[in-house]
Amino acid sequence: MSAIPEPGSPAPDFTLPRDGGGTVSLHDFRGKTVVLYFYPKDDTTGCTREAIGFSEKIKDFAKANAIVIGVSKDSAQKHDKFKAKYDLKVILAADEDLDVIKAYGVWVEKNMYGRRYMGTQRTTFLIDENGIIARVWPKVKLKGHVDDVLQSVRERTG
């Protein structure tokens, strides 16, 4: 299991299936800031709130030359349903093989009601225009998170 990459290190590149068909690749966004957020599961309470939060601010991220990509182990077809149900504006990437989730160190042992299991830890990465990790928010708490990320993007892009 990989550790979470530190700020200043290169962001692990990836190409994954995405909502709406086709693929999304990190290297396609060189020259832009990328907000890459990992979340456990489509259409669950916290994950829905997070996706809606990023979607509501998508124009603000775009003005700051930033792209927002959400990644979970759900399939691209599940992402399509999730996106349509809540009119989400973010890119959703499907990492069914967990390769990217593990490369970013967010596949962790969780403990809920005394039951231990492996799952995705809610984590957000801010990746600069050169593909370098600028900031990491591990174990994200949703309250104020989207605004905090947006503020960091704006501070970087002036």
Number of C-alpha atoms within 10 A of each C-alpha: 10 12 12 17 19 15 15 13 12 15 22 14 13 15 16 20 18 23 22 14 10 11 15 19 13 17 15 11 17 14 13 18 26 25 24 21 22 27 25 19 20 22 17 10 9 16 19 17 15 21 27 19 20 25 20 16 16 19 14 15 22 13 11 19 16 25 19 21 21 21 27 25 23 19 18 23 15 17 26 17 15 20 22 11 10 14 13 20 19 20 19 32 26 24 21 16 12 18 14 22 23 17 18 21 17 26 23 16 11 13 11 7 5 7 7 10 10 10 19 22 19 23 20 24 23 26 28 24 18 14 22 20 22 21 19 20 15 14 12 17 12 14 11 10 16 19 14 12 20 20 13 15 24 16 10 13 14 7
